[in-house]
Amino acid sequence: MLVRRDIPLADQIVQVGHACLEAGRRFVQPSAPCHLVVLEVPHRADLLDAADRLDAAGLPYVLFWEPDDALGVTALATRPVTTEQERRLFRR
């Protein structure tokens, strides 16, 4: 889960919830419990760069678009990450 740091903290929390809800609708639920890890990116452009890296790696995700307050894309949630190779995508 990635969220933009350049929006107010209260909005960040709401955007995490929106993106998680969309991911929960779209992806198959894991059979075992998993963890929610929230990472920040500085700006909208960094969020879109991260989406490009996930596309290149073939890791499915949802990108949440917030229509209120002209925020645009605010957060991204992947399907559950299960391998070390997938976890490495988030080290930067």
PDB file of N, CA, C and O in Angstrom:
ATOM      1  N   MET A   1       0.848  -1.159   0.000  1.00  0.00           N
ATOM      2  CA  MET A   1       0.000   0.000   0.000  1.00  0.00           C
ATOM      3  C   MET A   1       0.889   1.215   0.000  1.00  0.00           C
ATOM      4  O   MET A   1       1.789   1.328   0.832  1.00  0.00           O
ATOM      5  N   LEU A   2       0.652   2.120  -0.915  1.00  0.00           N
ATOM      6  CA  LEU A   2       1.379   3.385  -1.000  1.00  0.00           C
ATOM      7  C   LEU A   2       0.384   4.534  -0.925  1.00  0.00           C
ATOM      8  O   LEU A   2      -0.705   4.470  -1.495  1.00  0.00           O
ATOM      9  N   VAL A   3       0.775   5.578  -0.216  1.00  0.00           N
ATOM     10  CA  VAL A   3      -0.077   6.760  -0.104  1.00  0.00           C
ATOM     11  C   VAL A   3       0.803   8.003  -0.251  1.00  0.00           C
ATOM     12  O   VAL A   3       1.977   8.003   0.118  1.00  0.00           O
ATOM     13  N   ARG A   4       0.207   9.048  -0.796  1.00  0.00           N
ATOM     14  CA  ARG A   4       0.940  10.301  -0.993  1.00  0.00           C
ATOM     15  C   ARG A   4       1.160  11.032   0.329  1.00  0.00           C
ATOM     16  O   ARG A   4       0.237  11.174   1.131  1.00  0.00           O
ATOM     17  N   ARG A   5       2.379  11.488   0.547  1.00  0.00           N
ATOM     18  CA  ARG A   5       2.736  12.235   1.750  1.00  0.00           C
ATOM     19  C   ARG A   5       2.344  13.714   1.640  1.00  0.00           C
ATOM     20  O   ARG A   5       2.260  14.401   2.657  1.00  0.00           O
ATOM     21  N   ASP A   6       2.105  14.208   0.432  1.00  0.00           N
ATOM     22  CA  ASP A   6       1.833  15.630   0.248  1.00  0.00           C
ATOM     23  C   ASP A   6       0.369  16.014   0.471  1.00  0.00           C
ATOM     24  O   ASP A   6      -0.043  17.124   0.132  1.00  0.00           O
ATOM     25  N   ILE A   7      -0.401  15.111   1.032  1.00  0.00           N
ATOM     26  CA  ILE A   7      -1.781  15.442   1.403  1.00  0.00           C
ATOM     27  C   ILE A   7      -1.892  15.336   2.928  1.00  0.00           C
ATOM     28  O   ILE A   7      -1.105  14.620   3.547  1.00  0.00           O
ATOM     29  N   PRO A   8      -2.842  16.023   3.537  1.00  0.00           N
ATOM     30  CA  PRO A   8      -2.959  16.004   4.998  1.00  0.00           C
ATOM     31  C   PRO A   8      -3.117  14.577   5.549  1.00  0.00           C
ATOM     32  O   PRO A   8      -3.698  13.706   4.901  1.00  0.00           O
ATOM     33  N   LEU A   9      -2.591  14.365   6.751  1.00  0.00           N
ATOM     34  CA  LEU A   9      -2.609  13.043   7.370  1.00  0.00           C
ATOM     35  C   LEU A   9      -4.018  12.451   7.434  1.00  0.00           C
ATOM     36  O   LEU A   9      -4.201  11.267   7.151  1.00  0.00           O
ATOM     37  N   ALA A  10      -4.998  13.246   7.797  1.00  0.00           N
ATOM     38  CA  ALA A  10      -6.372  12.735   7.869  1.00  0.00           C
ATOM     39  C   ALA A  10      -6.819  12.219   6.507  1.00  0.00           C
ATOM     40  O   ALA A  10      -7.472  11.178   6.424  1.00  0.00           O
ATOM     41  N   ASP A  11      -6.478  12.928   5.448  1.00  0.00           N
ATOM     42  CA  ASP A  11      -6.809  12.475   4.090  1.00  0.00           C
ATOM     43  C   ASP A  11      -6.026  11.218   3.727  1.00  0.00           C
ATOM     44  O   ASP A  11      -6.554  10.328   3.061  1.00  0.00           O
ATOM     45  N   GLN A  12      -4.773  11.141   4.160  1.00  0.00           N
ATOM     46  CA  GLN A  12      -3.986   9.937   3.887  1.00  0.00           C
ATOM     47  C   GLN A  12      -4.670   8.699   4.463  1.00  0.00           C
ATOM     48  O   GLN A  12      -4.750   7.659   3.810  1.00  0.00           O
ATOM     49  N   ILE A  13      -5.158   8.827   5.684  1.00  0.00           N
ATOM     50  CA  ILE A  13      -5.817   7.686   6.342  1.00  0.00           C
ATOM     51  C   ILE A  13      -7.061   7.263   5.557  1.00  0.00           C
ATOM     52  O   ILE A  13      -7.294   6.071   5.354  1.00  0.00           O
ATOM     53  N   VAL A  14      -7.842   8.222   5.125  1.00  0.00           N
ATOM     54  CA  VAL A  14      -9.045   7.919   4.348  1.00  0.00           C
ATOM     55  C   VAL A  14      -8.668   7.273   3.016  1.00  0.00           C
ATOM     56  O   VAL A  14      -9.320   6.322   2.584  1.00  0.00           O
ATOM     57  N   GLN A  15      -7.627   7.780   2.368  1.00  0.00           N
ATOM     58  CA  GLN A  15      -7.224   7.236   1.070  1.00  0.00           C
ATOM     59  C   GLN A  15      -6.715   5.802   1.197  1.00  0.00           C
ATOM     60  O   GLN A  15      -6.957   4.982   0.312  1.00  0.00           O
ATOM     61  N   VAL A  16      -6.015   5.491   2.283  1.00  0.00           N
ATOM     62  CA  VAL A  16      -5.594   4.114   2.545  1.00  0.00           C
ATOM     63  C   VAL A  16      -6.823   3.219   2.635  1.00  0.00           C
ATOM     64  O   VAL A  16      -6.843   2.131   2.061  1.00  0.00           O
ATOM     65  N   GLY A  17      -7.837   3.669   3.346  1.00  0.00           N
ATOM     66  CA  GLY A  17      -9.069   2.888   3.459  1.00  0.00           C
ATOM     67  C   GLY A  17      -9.733   2.665   2.114  1.00  0.00           C
ATOM     68  O   GLY A  17     -10.165   1.552   1.813  1.00  0.00           O
ATOM     69  N   HIS A  18      -9.821   3.711   1.299  1.00  0.00           N
ATOM     70  CA  HIS A  18     -10.429   3.581  -0.028  1.00  0.00           C
ATOM     71  C   HIS A  18      -9.663   2.572  -0.893  1.00  0.00           C
ATOM     72  O   HIS A  18     -10.264   1.695  -1.513  1.00  0.00           O
ATOM     73  N   ALA A  19      -8.354   2.705  -0.927  1.00  0.00           N
ATOM     74  CA  ALA A  19      -7.549   1.815  -1.768  1.00  0.00           C
ATOM     75  C   ALA A  19      -7.638   0.371  -1.280  1.00  0.00           C
ATOM     76  O   ALA A  19      -7.706  -0.555  -2.089  1.00  0.00           O
ATOM     77  N   CYS A  20      -7.637   0.176   0.025  1.00  0.00           N
ATOM     78  CA  CYS A  20      -7.760  -1.186   0.559  1.00  0.00           C
ATOM     79  C   CYS A  20      -9.122  -1.787   0.224  1.00  0.00           C
ATOM     80  O   CYS A  20      -9.214  -2.966  -0.116  1.00  0.00           O
ATOM     81  N   LEU A  21     -10.166  -0.994   0.318  1.00  0.00           N
ATOM     82  CA  LEU A  21     -11.499  -1.474  -0.027  1.00  0.00           C
ATOM     83  C   LEU A  21     -11.554  -1.907  -1.489  1.00  0.00           C
ATOM     84  O   LEU A  21     -12.091  -2.968  -1.803  1.00  0.00           O
ATOM     85  N   GLU A  22     -11.001  -1.091  -2.381  1.00  0.00           N
ATOM     86  CA  GLU A  22     -10.981  -1.443  -3.806  1.00  0.00           C
ATOM     87  C   GLU A  22     -10.148  -2.698  -4.054  1.00  0.00           C
ATOM     88  O   GLU A  22     -10.542  -3.553  -4.847  1.00  0.00           O
ATOM     89  N   ALA A  23      -9.014  -2.816  -3.391  1.00  0.00           N
ATOM     90  CA  ALA A  23      -8.174  -4.008  -3.553  1.00  0.00           C
ATOM     91  C   ALA A  23      -8.915  -5.244  -3.040  1.00  0.00           C
ATOM     92  O   ALA A  23      -8.845  -6.308  -3.655  1.00  0.00           O
ATOM     93  N   GLY A  24      -9.616  -5.106  -1.926  1.00  0.00           N
ATOM     94  CA  GLY A  24     -10.378  -6.225  -1.385  1.00  0.00           C
ATOM     95  C   GLY A  24     -11.469  -6.699  -2.325  1.00  0.00           C
ATOM     96  O   GLY A  24     -11.796  -7.885  -2.357  1.00  0.00           O
ATOM     97  N   ARG A  25     -12.028  -5.781  -3.085  1.00  0.00           N
ATOM     98  CA  ARG A  25     -13.054  -6.149  -4.069  1.00  0.00           C
ATOM     99  C   ARG A  25     -12.452  -6.837  -5.284  1.00  0.00           C
ATOM    100  O   ARG A  25     -13.073  -7.723  -5.871  1.00  0.00           O
ATOM    101  N   ARG A  26     -11.257  -6.436  -5.658  1.00  0.00           N
ATOM    102  CA  ARG A  26     -10.672  -6.884  -6.911  1.00  0.00           C
ATOM    103  C   ARG A  26      -9.852  -8.168  -6.805  1.00  0.00           C
ATOM    104  O   ARG A  26      -9.870  -8.981  -7.730  1.00  0.00           O
ATOM    105  N   PHE A  27      -9.140  -8.366  -5.707  1.00  0.00           N
ATOM    106  CA  PHE A  27      -8.185  -9.470  -5.626  1.00  0.00           C
ATOM    107  C   PHE A  27      -8.705 -10.619  -4.769  1.00  0.00           C
ATOM    108  O   PHE A  27      -9.491 -10.416  -3.843  1.00  0.00           O
ATOM    109  N   VAL A  28      -8.255 -11.821  -5.091  1.00  0.00           N
ATOM    110  CA  VAL A  28      -8.601 -13.010  -4.322  1.00  0.00           C
ATOM    111  C   VAL A  28      -8.006 -12.877  -2.923  1.00  0.00           C
ATOM    112  O   VAL A  28      -6.849 -12.492  -2.754  1.00  0.00           O
ATOM    113  N   GLN A  29      -8.807 -13.198  -1.947  1.00  0.00           N
ATOM    114  CA  GLN A  29      -8.348 -13.082  -0.568  1.00  0.00           C
ATOM    115  C   GLN A  29      -7.386 -14.217  -0.224  1.00  0.00           C
ATOM    116  O   GLN A  29      -7.616 -15.360  -0.617  1.00  0.00           O
ATOM    117  N   PRO A  30      -6.318 -13.916   0.501  1.00  0.00           N
ATOM    118  CA  PRO A  30      -5.365 -14.962   0.884  1.00  0.00           C
ATOM    119  C   PRO A  30      -6.006 -15.929   1.880  1.00  0.00           C
ATOM    120  O   PRO A  30      -6.894 -15.556   2.647  1.00  0.00           O
ATOM    121  N   SER A  31      -5.543 -17.165   1.852  1.00  0.00           N
ATOM    122  CA  SER A  31      -6.096 -18.158   2.777  1.00  0.00           C
ATOM    123  C   SER A  31      -5.545 -17.978   4.194  1.00  0.00           C
ATOM    124  O   SER A  31      -6.194 -18.362   5.167  1.00  0.00           O
ATOM    125  N   ALA A  32      -4.363 -17.401   4.306  1.00  0.00           N
ATOM    126  CA  ALA A  32      -3.752 -17.159   5.614  1.00  0.00           C
ATOM    127  C   ALA A  32      -3.795 -15.664   5.914  1.00  0.00           C
ATOM    128  O   ALA A  32      -3.858 -14.848   4.995  1.00  0.00           O
ATOM    129  N   PRO A  33      -3.760 -15.303   7.193  1.00  0.00           N
ATOM    130  CA  PRO A  33      -3.723 -13.883   7.533  1.00  0.00           C
ATOM    131  C   PRO A  33      -2.514 -13.204   6.886  1.00  0.00           C
ATOM    132  O   PRO A  33      -1.466 -13.824   6.703  1.00  0.00           O
ATOM    133  N   CYS A  34      -2.671 -11.935   6.548  1.00  0.00           N
ATOM    134  CA  CYS A  34      -1.551 -11.179   5.985  1.00  0.00           C
ATOM    135  C   CYS A  34      -1.468  -9.840   6.701  1.00  0.00           C
ATOM    136  O   CYS A  34      -2.341  -9.505   7.501  1.00  0.00           O
ATOM    137  N   HIS A  35      -0.433  -9.084   6.420  1.00  0.00           N
ATOM    138  CA  HIS A  35      -0.196  -7.808   7.086  1.00  0.00           C
ATOM    139  C   HIS A  35      -0.463  -6.650   6.132  1.00  0.00           C
ATOM    140  O   HIS A  35      -0.264  -6.764   4.923  1.00  0.00           O
ATOM    141  N   LEU A  36      -0.910  -5.554   6.688  1.00  0.00           N
ATOM    142  CA  LEU A  36      -1.048  -4.321   5.927  1.00  0.00           C
ATOM    143  C   LEU A  36       0.190  -3.478   6.215  1.00  0.00           C
ATOM    144  O   LEU A  36       0.484  -3.150   7.364  1.00  0.00           O
ATOM    145  N   VAL A  37       0.903  -3.139   5.157  1.00  0.00           N
ATOM    146  CA  VAL A  37       2.080  -2.283   5.276  1.00  0.00           C
ATOM    147  C   VAL A  37       1.792  -1.031   4.456  1.00  0.00           C
ATOM    148  O   VAL A  37       1.481  -1.114   3.268  1.00  0.00           O
ATOM    149  N   VAL A  38       1.898   0.126   5.099  1.00  0.00           N
ATOM    150  CA  VAL A  38       1.633   1.395   4.432  1.00  0.00           C
ATOM    151  C   VAL A  38       2.954   2.144   4.282  1.00  0.00           C
ATOM    152  O   VAL A  38       3.665   2.391   5.256  1.00  0.00           O
ATOM    153  N   LEU A  39       3.258   2.495   3.045  1.00  0.00           N
ATOM    154  CA  LEU A  39       4.457   3.261   2.722  1.00  0.00           C
ATOM    155  C   LEU A  39       4.045   4.584   2.104  1.00  0.00           C
ATOM    156  O   LEU A  39       2.984   4.684   1.487  1.00  0.00           O
ATOM    157  N   GLU A  40       4.879   5.597   2.267  1.00  0.00           N
ATOM    158  CA  GLU A  40       4.596   6.910   1.695  1.00  0.00           C
ATOM    159  C   GLU A  40       5.432   7.149   0.441  1.00  0.00           C
ATOM    160  O   GLU A  40       6.541   6.635   0.296  1.00  0.00           O
ATOM    161  N   VAL A  41       4.874   7.928  -0.435  1.00  0.00           N
ATOM    162  CA  VAL A  41       5.630   8.495  -1.553  1.00  0.00           C
ATOM    163  C   VAL A  41       5.446  10.008  -1.453  1.00  0.00           C
ATOM    164  O   VAL A  41       4.399  10.469  -0.997  1.00  0.00           O
ATOM    165  N   PRO A  42       6.445  10.786  -1.870  1.00  0.00           N
ATOM    166  CA  PRO A  42       6.355  12.233  -1.663  1.00  0.00           C
ATOM    167  C   PRO A  42       5.209  12.937  -2.394  1.00  0.00           C
ATOM    168  O   PRO A  42       4.545  13.803  -1.823  1.00  0.00           O
ATOM    169  N   HIS A  43       4.980  12.566  -3.653  1.00  0.00           N
ATOM    170  CA  HIS A  43       4.030  13.316  -4.478  1.00  0.00           C
ATOM    171  C   HIS A  43       3.285  12.393  -5.438  1.00  0.00           C
ATOM    172  O   HIS A  43       3.566  11.198  -5.531  1.00  0.00           O
ATOM    173  N   ARG A  44       2.340  12.979  -6.137  1.00  0.00           N
ATOM    174  CA  ARG A  44       1.555  12.268  -7.153  1.00  0.00           C
ATOM    175  C   ARG A  44       2.460  11.603  -8.187  1.00  0.00           C
ATOM    176  O   ARG A  44       2.249  10.441  -8.532  1.00  0.00           O
ATOM    177  N   ALA A  45       3.457  12.319  -8.681  1.00  0.00           N
ATOM    178  CA  ALA A  45       4.352  11.760  -9.708  1.00  0.00           C
ATOM    179  C   ALA A  45       5.071  10.521  -9.197  1.00  0.00           C
ATOM    180  O   ALA A  45       5.285   9.578  -9.958  1.00  0.00           O
ATOM    181  N   ASP A  46       5.446  10.506  -7.921  1.00  0.00           N
ATOM    182  CA  ASP A  46       6.125   9.342  -7.352  1.00  0.00           C
ATOM    183  C   ASP A  46       5.174   8.151  -7.241  1.00  0.00           C
ATOM    184  O   ASP A  46       5.585   7.003  -7.411  1.00  0.00           O
ATOM    185  N   LEU A  47       3.915   8.427  -6.960  1.00  0.00           N
ATOM    186  CA  LEU A  47       2.921   7.354  -6.910  1.00  0.00           C
ATOM    187  C   LEU A  47       2.751   6.733  -8.298  1.00  0.00           C
ATOM    188  O   LEU A  47       2.673   5.512  -8.434  1.00  0.00           O
ATOM    189  N   LEU A  48       2.695   7.577  -9.316  1.00  0.00           N
ATOM    190  CA  LEU A  48       2.570   7.068 -10.687  1.00  0.00           C
ATOM    191  C   LEU A  48       3.831   6.333 -11.127  1.00  0.00           C
ATOM    192  O   LEU A  48       3.742   5.351 -11.864  1.00  0.00           O
ATOM    193  N   ASP A  49       5.001   6.790 -10.690  1.00  0.00           N
ATOM    194  CA  ASP A  49       6.251   6.063 -10.987  1.00  0.00           C
ATOM    195  C   ASP A  49       6.218   4.676 -10.350  1.00  0.00           C
ATOM    196  O   ASP A  49       6.622   3.692 -10.970  1.00  0.00           O
ATOM    197  N   ALA A  50       5.740   4.603  -9.120  1.00  0.00           N
ATOM    198  CA  ALA A  50       5.637   3.303  -8.447  1.00  0.00           C
ATOM    199  C   ALA A  50       4.677   2.388  -9.207  1.00  0.00           C
ATOM    200  O   ALA A  50       4.939   1.194  -9.351  1.00  0.00           O
ATOM    201  N   ALA A  51       3.576   2.941  -9.689  1.00  0.00           N
ATOM    202  CA  ALA A  51       2.628   2.142 -10.475  1.00  0.00           C
ATOM    203  C   ALA A  51       3.295   1.617 -11.738  1.00  0.00           C
ATOM    204  O   ALA A  51       3.065   0.472 -12.127  1.00  0.00           O
ATOM    205  N   ASP A  52       4.116   2.435 -12.381  1.00  0.00           N
ATOM    206  CA  ASP A  52       4.840   1.980 -13.571  1.00  0.00           C
ATOM    207  C   ASP A  52       5.783   0.824 -13.234  1.00  0.00           C
ATOM    208  O   ASP A  52       5.881  -0.136 -13.997  1.00  0.00           O
ATOM    209  N   ARG A  53       6.473   0.912 -12.099  1.00  0.00           N
ATOM    210  CA  ARG A  53       7.379  -0.178 -11.685  1.00  0.00           C
ATOM    211  C   ARG A  53       6.597  -1.465 -11.410  1.00  0.00           C
ATOM    212  O   ARG A  53       7.049  -2.557 -11.753  1.00  0.00           O
ATOM    213  N   LEU A  54       5.426  -1.329 -10.790  1.00  0.00           N
ATOM    214  CA  LEU A  54       4.604  -2.514 -10.530  1.00  0.00           C
ATOM    215  C   LEU A  54       4.084  -3.113 -11.835  1.00  0.00           C
ATOM    216  O   LEU A  54       4.030  -4.334 -11.980  1.00  0.00           O
ATOM    217  N   ASP A  55       3.704  -2.260 -12.780  1.00  0.00           N
ATOM    218  CA  ASP A  55       3.292  -2.751 -14.101  1.00  0.00           C
ATOM    219  C   ASP A  55       4.422  -3.548 -14.748  1.00  0.00           C
ATOM    220  O   ASP A  55       4.203  -4.642 -15.268  1.00  0.00           O
ATOM    221  N   ALA A  56       5.623  -2.993 -14.711  1.00  0.00           N
ATOM    222  CA  ALA A  56       6.776  -3.650 -15.330  1.00  0.00           C
ATOM    223  C   ALA A  56       7.079  -4.996 -14.672  1.00  0.00           C
ATOM    224  O   ALA A  56       7.528  -5.933 -15.332  1.00  0.00           O
ATOM    225  N   ALA A  57       6.828  -5.079 -13.368  1.00  0.00           N
ATOM    226  CA  ALA A  57       7.080  -6.319 -12.637  1.00  0.00           C
ATOM    227  C   ALA A  57       5.911  -7.298 -12.719  1.00  0.00           C
ATOM    228  O   ALA A  57       6.044  -8.460 -12.335  1.00  0.00           O
ATOM    229  N   GLY A  58       4.768  -6.831 -13.217  1.00  0.00           N
ATOM    230  CA  GLY A  58       3.601  -7.701 -13.328  1.00  0.00           C
ATOM    231  C   GLY A  58       2.850  -7.906 -12.026  1.00  0.00           C
ATOM    232  O   GLY A  58       2.112  -8.883 -11.894  1.00  0.00           O
ATOM    233  N   LEU A  59       3.017  -7.007 -11.056  1.00  0.00           N
ATOM    234  CA  LEU A  59       2.307  -7.126  -9.778  1.00  0.00           C
ATOM    235  C   LEU A  59       1.012  -6.314  -9.861  1.00  0.00           C
ATOM    236  O   LEU A  59       1.065  -5.090  -9.989  1.00  0.00           O
ATOM    237  N   PRO A  60      -0.142  -6.966  -9.791  1.00  0.00           N
ATOM    238  CA  PRO A  60      -1.423  -6.259  -9.903  1.00  0.00           C
ATOM    239  C   PRO A  60      -1.664  -5.300  -8.729  1.00  0.00           C
ATOM    240  O   PRO A  60      -1.242  -5.561  -7.602  1.00  0.00           O
ATOM    241  N   TYR A  61      -2.333  -4.216  -9.010  1.00  0.00           N
ATOM    242  CA  TYR A  61      -2.641  -3.213  -7.995  1.00  0.00           C
ATOM    243  C   TYR A  61      -3.890  -2.442  -8.413  1.00  0.00           C
ATOM    244  O   TYR A  61      -4.340  -2.533  -9.555  1.00  0.00           O
ATOM    245  N   VAL A  62      -4.434  -1.691  -7.477  1.00  0.00           N
ATOM    246  CA  VAL A  62      -5.485  -0.716  -7.782  1.00  0.00           C
ATOM    247  C   VAL A  62      -4.935   0.661  -7.428  1.00  0.00           C
ATOM    248  O   VAL A  62      -4.255   0.834  -6.416  1.00  0.00           O
ATOM    249  N   LEU A  63      -5.237   1.618  -8.262  1.00  0.00           N
ATOM    250  CA  LEU A  63      -4.833   2.998  -8.048  1.00  0.00           C
ATOM    251  C   LEU A  63      -6.105   3.768  -7.729  1.00  0.00           C
ATOM    252  O   LEU A  63      -7.028   3.806  -8.542  1.00  0.00           O
ATOM    253  N   PHE A  64      -6.162   4.382  -6.549  1.00  0.00           N
ATOM    254  CA  PHE A  64      -7.387   5.062  -6.149  1.00  0.00           C
ATOM    255  C   PHE A  64      -7.355   6.523  -6.573  1.00  0.00           C
ATOM    256  O   PHE A  64      -6.374   7.227  -6.333  1.00  0.00           O
ATOM    257  N   TRP A  65      -8.434   6.972  -7.206  1.00  0.00           N
ATOM    258  CA  TRP A  65      -8.613   8.348  -7.661  1.00  0.00           C
ATOM    259  C   TRP A  65      -9.629   9.010  -6.748  1.00  0.00           C
ATOM    260  O   TRP A  65     -10.777   8.571  -6.676  1.00  0.00           O
ATOM    261  N   GLU A  66      -9.224  10.057  -6.052  1.00  0.00           N
ATOM    262  CA  GLU A  66     -10.118  10.798  -5.158  1.00  0.00           C
ATOM    263  C   GLU A  66     -10.659  12.021  -5.886  1.00  0.00           C
ATOM    264  O   GLU A  66      -9.903  12.940  -6.202  1.00  0.00           O
ATOM    265  N   PRO A  67     -11.965  12.038  -6.154  1.00  0.00           N
ATOM    266  CA  PRO A  67     -12.524  13.172  -6.886  1.00  0.00           C
ATOM    267  C   PRO A  67     -12.680  14.438  -6.041  1.00  0.00           C
ATOM    268  O   PRO A  67     -12.719  15.542  -6.585  1.00  0.00           O
ATOM    269  N   ASP A  68     -12.769  14.287  -4.721  1.00  0.00           N
ATOM    270  CA  ASP A  68     -12.973  15.454  -3.854  1.00  0.00           C
ATOM    271  C   ASP A  68     -11.700  16.295  -3.753  1.00  0.00           C
ATOM    272  O   ASP A  68     -10.588  15.767  -3.770  1.00  0.00           O
ATOM    273  N   ASP A  69     -11.880  17.583  -3.651  1.00  0.00           N
ATOM    274  CA  ASP A  69     -10.782  18.534  -3.449  1.00  0.00           C
ATOM    275  C   ASP A  69      -9.703  18.458  -4.526  1.00  0.00           C
ATOM    276  O   ASP A  69      -8.567  18.876  -4.301  1.00  0.00           O
ATOM    277  N   ALA A  70     -10.055  17.926  -5.693  1.00  0.00           N
ATOM    278  CA  ALA A  70      -9.114  17.827  -6.819  1.00  0.00           C
ATOM    279  C   ALA A  70      -7.827  17.109  -6.434  1.00  0.00           C
ATOM    280  O   ALA A  70      -6.745  17.481  -6.889  1.00  0.00           O
ATOM    281  N   LEU A  71      -7.942  16.079  -5.595  1.00  0.00           N
ATOM    282  CA  LEU A  71      -6.749  15.352  -5.159  1.00  0.00           C
ATOM    283  C   LEU A  71      -6.206  14.418  -6.239  1.00  0.00           C
ATOM    284  O   LEU A  71      -4.999  14.180  -6.300  1.00  0.00           O
ATOM    285  N   GLY A  72      -7.077  13.892  -7.083  1.00  0.00           N
ATOM    286  CA  GLY A  72      -6.618  12.962  -8.122  1.00  0.00           C
ATOM    287  C   GLY A  72      -6.168  11.637  -7.527  1.00  0.00           C
ATOM    288  O   GLY A  72      -6.754  11.165  -6.552  1.00  0.00           O
ATOM    289  N   VAL A  73      -5.128  11.028  -8.105  1.00  0.00           N
ATOM    290  CA  VAL A  73      -4.643   9.749  -7.577  1.00  0.00           C
ATOM    291  C   VAL A  73      -3.977   9.989  -6.228  1.00  0.00           C
ATOM    292  O   VAL A  73      -3.139  10.880  -6.082  1.00  0.00           O
ATOM    293  N   THR A  74      -4.360   9.184  -5.253  1.00  0.00           N
ATOM    294  CA  THR A  74      -3.891   9.414  -3.887  1.00  0.00           C
ATOM    295  C   THR A  74      -3.231   8.212  -3.250  1.00  0.00           C
ATOM    296  O   THR A  74      -2.379   8.365  -2.374  1.00  0.00           O
ATOM    297  N   ALA A  75      -3.614   7.006  -3.678  1.00  0.00           N
ATOM    298  CA  ALA A  75      -3.109   5.807  -3.014  1.00  0.00           C
ATOM    299  C   ALA A  75      -3.156   4.627  -3.973  1.00  0.00           C
ATOM    300  O   ALA A  75      -3.866   4.631  -4.979  1.00  0.00           O
ATOM    301  N   LEU A  76      -2.380   3.632  -3.623  1.00  0.00           N
ATOM    302  CA  LEU A  76      -2.269   2.428  -4.448  1.00  0.00           C
ATOM    303  C   LEU A  76      -2.208   1.240  -3.513  1.00  0.00           C
ATOM    304  O   LEU A  76      -1.502   1.283  -2.505  1.00  0.00           O
ATOM    305  N   ALA A  77      -2.931   0.182  -3.826  1.00  0.00           N
ATOM    306  CA  ALA A  77      -2.883  -1.052  -3.037  1.00  0.00           C
ATOM    307  C   ALA A  77      -2.679  -2.221  -3.993  1.00  0.00           C
ATOM    308  O   ALA A  77      -3.357  -2.330  -5.015  1.00  0.00           O
ATOM    309  N   THR A  78      -1.740  -3.088  -3.650  1.00  0.00           N
ATOM    310  CA  THR A  78      -1.473  -4.268  -4.467  1.00  0.00           C
ATOM    311  C   THR A  78      -2.308  -5.437  -3.968  1.00  0.00           C
ATOM    312  O   THR A  78      -2.932  -5.374  -2.909  1.00  0.00           O
ATOM    313  N   ARG A  79      -2.304  -6.495  -4.749  1.00  0.00           N
ATOM    314  CA  ARG A  79      -2.829  -7.746  -4.212  1.00  0.00           C
ATOM    315  C   ARG A  79      -1.857  -8.163  -3.113  1.00  0.00           C
ATOM    316  O   ARG A  79      -0.767  -7.596  -3.028  1.00  0.00           O
ATOM    317  N   PRO A  80      -2.208  -9.130  -2.270  1.00  0.00           N
ATOM    318  CA  PRO A  80      -1.268  -9.545  -1.228  1.00  0.00           C
ATOM    319  C   PRO A  80       0.090  -9.934  -1.835  1.00  0.00           C
ATOM    320  O   PRO A  80       0.165 -10.701  -2.795  1.00  0.00           O
ATOM    321  N   VAL A  81       1.133  -9.393  -1.257  1.00  0.00           N
ATOM    322  CA  VAL A  81       2.507  -9.665  -1.692  1.00  0.00           C
ATOM    323  C   VAL A  81       2.971 -10.919  -0.966  1.00  0.00           C
ATOM    324  O   VAL A  81       2.914 -10.989   0.262  1.00  0.00           O
ATOM    325  N   THR A  82       3.434 -11.912  -1.730  1.00  0.00           N
ATOM    326  CA  THR A  82       3.718 -13.210  -1.115  1.00  0.00           C
ATOM    327  C   THR A  82       5.162 -13.681  -1.239  1.00  0.00           C
ATOM    328  O   THR A  82       5.553 -14.630  -0.559  1.00  0.00           O
ATOM    329  N   THR A  83       5.956 -13.049  -2.083  1.00  0.00           N
ATOM    330  CA  THR A  83       7.330 -13.535  -2.282  1.00  0.00           C
ATOM    331  C   THR A  83       8.337 -12.448  -1.918  1.00  0.00           C
ATOM    332  O   THR A  83       8.010 -11.261  -1.888  1.00  0.00           O
ATOM    333  N   GLU A  84       9.551 -12.873  -1.647  1.00  0.00           N
ATOM    334  CA  GLU A  84      10.629 -11.930  -1.364  1.00  0.00           C
ATOM    335  C   GLU A  84      10.885 -11.032  -2.573  1.00  0.00           C
ATOM    336  O   GLU A  84      11.163  -9.843  -2.415  1.00  0.00           O
ATOM    337  N   GLN A  85      10.793 -11.586  -3.762  1.00  0.00           N
ATOM    338  CA  GLN A  85      10.995 -10.806  -4.982  1.00  0.00           C
ATOM    339  C   GLN A  85       9.967  -9.666  -5.066  1.00  0.00           C
ATOM    340  O   GLN A  85      10.307  -8.543  -5.437  1.00  0.00           O
ATOM    341  N   GLU A  86       8.724  -9.965  -4.721  1.00  0.00           N
ATOM    342  CA  GLU A  86       7.693  -8.920  -4.730  1.00  0.00           C
ATOM    343  C   GLU A  86       7.957  -7.879  -3.643  1.00  0.00           C
ATOM    344  O   GLU A  86       7.772  -6.685  -3.878  1.00  0.00           O
ATOM    345  N   ARG A  87       8.385  -8.313  -2.462  1.00  0.00           N
ATOM    346  CA  ARG A  87       8.672  -7.374  -1.376  1.00  0.00           C
ATOM    347  C   ARG A  87       9.794  -6.414  -1.762  1.00  0.00           C
ATOM    348  O   ARG A  87       9.788  -5.252  -1.356  1.00  0.00           O
ATOM    349  N   ARG A  88      10.743  -6.895  -2.537  1.00  0.00           N
ATOM    350  CA  ARG A  88      11.868  -6.045  -2.966  1.00  0.00           C
ATOM    351  C   ARG A  88      11.398  -4.851  -3.790  1.00  0.00           C
ATOM    352  O   ARG A  88      12.068  -3.819  -3.818  1.00  0.00           O
ATOM    353  N   LEU A  89      10.265  -4.978  -4.456  1.00  0.00           N
ATOM    354  CA  LEU A  89       9.753  -3.864  -5.257  1.00  0.00           C
ATOM    355  C   LEU A  89       9.470  -2.620  -4.412  1.00  0.00           C
ATOM    356  O   LEU A  89       9.385  -1.516  -4.950  1.00  0.00           O
ATOM    357  N   PHE A  90       9.325  -2.786  -3.117  1.00  0.00           N
ATOM    358  CA  PHE A  90       8.936  -1.684  -2.241  1.00  0.00           C
ATOM    359  C   PHE A  90      10.088  -1.145  -1.397  1.00  0.00           C
ATOM    360  O   PHE A  90       9.877  -0.286  -0.541  1.00  0.00           O
ATOM    361  N   ARG A  91      11.277  -1.632  -1.625  1.00  0.00           N
ATOM    362  CA  ARG A  91      12.416  -1.178  -0.822  1.00  0.00           C
ATOM    363  C   ARG A  91      12.801   0.265  -1.094  1.00  0.00           C
ATOM    364  O   ARG A  91      13.343   0.928  -0.209  1.00  0.00           O
ATOM    365  N   ARG A  92      12.540   0.766  -2.281  1.00  0.00           N
ATOM    366  CA  ARG A  92      12.861   2.153  -2.580  1.00  0.00           C
ATOM    367  C   ARG A  92      11.740   3.008  -2.092  1.00  0.00           C
ATOM    368  O   ARG A  92      11.788   4.229  -2.235  1.00  0.00           O
TER     369      ARG A  92
END
